């Protein structure tokens, strides 16, 4: 469920009033849900921007400085990811 302006509830999980069938898209077999993840689109965009641009520990600073992530330089991980994207087709 997307909410554009309900920022106080951003990323909250709400209990659905009852189990409900998933009908928004085709599934290989019937499935139901009983929880709803509330997302504020504007807050999600702010979260992404912050995670990229945050000084000292944002993704961009880590990338530019080629910080070690998971034992490897981040730029190497990025290059591997790009290679996987284009080689998987």
Number of C-alpha atoms within 10 A of each C-alpha: 7 12 14 13 13 14 16 11 14 19 14 13 12 12 12 12 8 10 12 12 11 12 10 6 5 8 9 5 5 9 11 11 12 12 14 14 15 19 21 21 16 14 18 15 11 12 11 12 13 13 14 16 14 13 12 10 13 14 19 15 15 19 19 10 13 15 16 14 13 8 7 11 15 19 17 14 16 12 11 11 12 11 11 11 10 8 8 6 5
